[in-house]
């Protein structure tokens, strides 16, 4: 039995990119196709409207509509993990309640990140007011620890206090610190708590330390390899298979970081999904230059040949 499957939320989740139309609005039809493809390719679920999904570049109404439209297209809401944070309590409550009412399994909540150097007490009050504002025992919250971008982190003490105050509601954390030691600290500190790696190279060592899986951007492209690692990491007889899959994961991850990651991921999706509209991003991000896209696509061809060897 896979030990990771005992955690409340576990598996391979894609931090999905969001396709946009020429007017900058979400391309709902293309997004629904992409989400269904991700699930077919091996993802347990899709974490939409996070960092990779450019959540903070969309309005509240646009974010709510994206959730609604993908469910209307036939995606099971229980397989969605939307990001529902804003930098204020009221909007975060509105987004989180909307997602819950739509039937999602859990929401991923960033800390309020505009003010820096805030205390754990202030962060606790934010999360407490959100949870109390949603007013539902069905709510499940994944904290989002991403100090390299938010510049406001989630401490172990804050996590402990939230778990104690809201048992069964605060059930995990996505750790995008880029530090395996941080992920392992969360995993060892709390029982029956889901720690999900925010970067593909860390899922395997985290699983070995009590982790629950991953929520990553590269899974937009390599779900099948992450699936192999998650399903077989604990089986010594399949160690070579796991090692080979991890090598493929690392190679694709390296390519996604060739330039600014999110525009690169979207350029890669344009090739994979055969839809040039995927290259579009929302301000303040900018698309890759044509010569950069050509280089990325050429390298993708090489990696796909290696995948199929």
C-alpha positions in Angstrom: 0.0 0.0 0.0 1.2 3.5 -0.8 1.7 5.3 2.5 0.9 8.7 0.9 -2.7 7.7 0.2 -3.5 7.8 3.9 -3.2 11.6 3.9 -6.4 13.7 3.6 -5.4 15.1 0.2 -2.9 13.1 -1.8 -1.6 12.4 -5.3 -0.4 14.3 -8.4 -2.1 17.6 -8.9 -1.4 20.0 -11.7 -0.8 23.7 -11.0 -2.7 24.4 -14.2 -1.9 27.3 -16.5 -4.9 29.4 -17.7 -5.3 30.0 -21.4 -6.4 33.5 -22.3 -8.1 35.0 -25.3 -6.8 38.0 -27.3 -8.9 40.4 -25.0 -7.2 38.9 -21.9 -10.2 37.0 -20.6 -10.0 33.3 -19.8 -10.5 30.9 -22.7 -13.0 28.6 -21.0 -13.4 26.1 -23.8 -9.6 25.6 -24.2 -9.2 25.4 -20.4 -11.8 22.7 -20.0 -10.1 20.6 -22.8 -6.8 21.0 -21.0 -8.2 20.0 -17.6 -9.8 16.9 -19.0 -6.5 16.1 -20.7 -4.5 16.5 -17.5 -6.9 14.1 -15.7 -6.6 11.6 -18.6 -2.8 11.9 -18.5 -2.5 10.9 -14.9 -3.3 13.8 -12.6 -5.5 13.1 -9.6 -6.7 16.6 -9.7 -6.1 20.1 -11.0 -5.1 23.1 -8.9 -6.4 25.9 -11.0 -6.0 29.7 -10.3 -2.7 29.5 -8.5 0.7 31.0 -9.3 1.0 29.1 -12.6 -2.7 30.0 -13.3 -2.0 33.7 -13.0 -4.8 34.0 -10.5 -3.9 37.4 -9.3 -4.1 38.8 -12.8 -7.8 38.0 -13.0 -10.8 39.7 -11.4 -12.9 38.0 -8.8 -15.7 37.5 -11.3 -13.3 36.0 -13.9 -12.0 33.6 -11.3 -15.4 32.5 -10.3 -16.5 32.1 -13.9 -13.5 29.9 -14.7 -14.5 27.5 -11.9 -18.1 27.5 -13.0 -17.4 26.9 -16.7 -15.0 24.0 -16.2 -17.5 22.3 -14.0 -20.3 23.0 -16.6 -18.0 21.3 -19.1 -18.2 18.1 -17.2 -15.2 18.1 -14.9 -15.9 16.6 -11.4 -15.6 19.6 -9.0 -14.1 17.2 -6.4 -11.0 17.0 -8.6 -10.4 20.7 -8.5 -8.2 22.6 -6.0 -8.7 26.3 -6.8 -6.7 29.1 -5.3 -9.2 31.4 -3.6 -7.0 33.9 -1.8 -7.0 37.7 -2.1 -5.2 40.1 0.1 -8.3 40.9 2.1 -10.7 38.7 4.1 -14.0 39.6 2.4 -12.9 38.7 -1.1 -11.1 35.6 0.1 -14.3 34.5 1.8 -16.4 35.2 -1.3 -14.0 33.2 -3.6 -13.7 30.3 -1.1 -17.4 30.1 -0.4 -18.1 30.2 -4.1 -15.7 27.3 -4.7 -17.2 25.3 -1.9 -20.7 25.8 -3.1 -19.6 24.6 -6.5 -18.6 21.3 -5.0 -14.8 21.5 -4.9 -12.9 19.3 -2.5 -10.6 22.0 -1.0 -9.2 25.5 -1.6 -5.6 26.6 -1.6 -5.1 29.7 0.5 -2.1 32.0 0.1 -1.4 34.3 3.1 -2.2 38.0 2.6 1.0 39.1 0.9 1.0 42.8 0.4 2.3 43.8 3.8 5.6 42.3 4.6 7.1 41.4 8.0 3.7 40.5 9.4 3.4 38.4 12.5 1.9 34.9 12.9 -0.8 36.5 15.0 -1.8 38.6 12.1 -1.8 35.7 9.7 -3.8 33.6 12.1 -6.4 36.3 12.3 -6.6 36.4 8.5 -7.1 32.7 8.2 -9.4 32.4 11.1 -11.7 35.2 9.8 -11.8 33.5 6.4 -12.7 30.1 7.8 -15.2 31.6 10.2 -16.6 33.7 7.4 -17.2 30.7 5.1 -19.2 29.1 7.9 -19.0 25.5 6.7 -17.7 22.3 8.3 -17.3 20.9 4.8 -14.5 23.4 4.1 -11.0 22.0 3.6 -8.0 24.3 3.4 -4.6 23.8 2.0 -2.2 26.5 3.2 0.2 27.9 0.5 3.8 28.4 1.6 5.6 30.2 -1.2 8.0 32.7 0.4 10.1 33.3 -2.8 7.1 35.0 -4.4 4.7 36.0 -1.6 7.5 37.1 0.7 5.2 36.1 3.5 5.6 32.5 4.7 3.7 29.9 6.7 5.5 28.9 9.9 5.2 25.6 11.8 3.8 27.4 14.8 1.1 29.1 12.7 0.2 25.8 11.1 0.0 24.1 14.5 -2.3 26.8 15.8 -4.6 26.7 12.8 -4.8 22.9 13.0 -5.7 23.1 16.6 -8.3 25.9 16.1 -9.9 24.3 13.0 -9.4 20.5 13.2 -10.5 18.7 10.0 -10.6 22.0 8.1 -6.9 22.9 7.8 -5.7 19.7 6.3 -2.5 20.4 4.5 0.1 22.7 2.9 1.5 23.2 -0.5 5.2 24.0 0.1 6.8 26.0 -2.7 9.7 27.2 -0.6 12.1 25.3 -2.9 13.6 23.7 0.2 13.2 20.0 0.9 14.0 20.7 4.6 10.9 22.9 4.9 8.7 20.3 3.4 10.1 17.5 5.6 9.6 19.7 8.7 5.9 20.1 7.9 5.6 16.3 7.2 7.3 15.4 10.5 5.5 17.9 12.6 1.9 17.0 12.0 0.0 13.7 11.8 -2.7 13.1 9.2 -1.6 16.3 7.4 -1.0 16.6 3.7 2.3 18.1 2.6 2.4 18.6 -1.1 5.6 19.5 -2.9 5.4 22.7 -5.1 8.2 21.6 -7.4 8.6 18.3 -9.3 12.1 17.3 -8.2 11.0 17.3 -4.6 8.0 15.0 -4.7 10.1 11.8 -4.5 12.2 12.8 -1.5 9.1 14.3 0.2 7.2 11.0 -0.3 10.0 9.2 1.4 9.6 11.6 4.4 5.9 11.3 4.8 4.6 13.7 2.1 1.4 13.4 0.2 2.3 14.2 -3.4 2.7 17.4 -5.4 1.1 20.4 -6.9 3.4 21.5 -9.7 3.6 23.5 -12.9 5.5 21.0 -14.9 2.7 18.5 -14.5 0.9 20.5 -17.2 3.3 18.5 -19.4 4.6 15.4 -17.5 1.8 14.0 -15.5 2.5 10.5 -16.8 6.0 10.5 -15.3 4.8 12.0 -12.0 2.2 9.3 -11.9 4.8 6.6 -12.1 6.8 8.1 -9.2 3.8 8.6 -7.0 2.3 5.1 -7.6 5.5 3.1 -7.2 8.1 5.0 -5.1 7.6 2.7 -2.1 8.1 -0.5 -4.2 11.7 -1.6 -4.1 11.2 -3.9 -7.0 10.3 -0.9 -9.1 13.2 1.3 -8.0 14.7 1.4 -11.5 11.4 2.5 -13.0 11.0 5.2 -10.5 14.6 6.4 -11.1 14.0 6.5 -14.8 10.7 8.5 -14.4 12.4 10.9 -12.1 15.1 11.5 -14.7 12.5 12.4 -17.3 10.8 14.7 -14.8 14.0 16.5 -14.1 14.7 16.9 -17.8 11.4 18.5 -18.5 11.5 20.7 -15.4 14.9 22.0 -16.6 13.4 23.0 -19.9 10.5 24.8 -18.2 13.1 26.9 -16.4 15.0 27.8 -19.6 13.4 31.3 -19.5 10.8 32.9 -17.2 8.9 29.8 -16.1 5.3 30.6 -16.7 5.6 32.0 -20.2 7.8 29.0 -21.0 5.2 26.5 -19.6 2.6 28.2 -21.8 4.8 28.1 -24.9 5.3 24.4 -24.2 1.6 23.9 -23.9 1.1 25.7 -27.2 3.2 22.9 -28.8 1.7 20.1 -26.8 -1.9 21.1 -27.3 -1.4 22.3 -30.8 -2.9 25.7 -30.0 -0.9 28.9 -30.4 -3.2 30.8 -28.2 -1.6 29.1 -25.2 1.4 31.4 -25.5 -0.6 34.4 -24.3 -0.1 35.6 -20.7 -1.6 38.4 -18.7 0.3 41.5 -17.6 2.7 42.0 -16.0 4.1 38.8 -17.6 5.1 38.8 -21.2 5.3 36.1 -23.8 8.5 34.5 -24.9 10.1 35.9 -28.0 9.6 33.9 -31.3 13.2 32.7 -31.3 12.9 31.6 -27.7 9.7 29.7 -28.5 11.5 28.0 -31.4 14.3 26.9 -29.1 11.9 25.5 -26.5 9.9 23.6 -29.1 13.1 22.2 -30.6 14.2 20.9 -27.2 10.7 19.5 -26.6 11.0 17.4 -29.7 14.3 16.0 -28.4 12.7 15.2 -25.0 9.7 13.5 -26.5 11.9 11.3 -28.6 13.8 10.3 -25.4 10.4 9.7 -23.6 9.4 7.3 -26.3 12.7 5.5 -26.6 
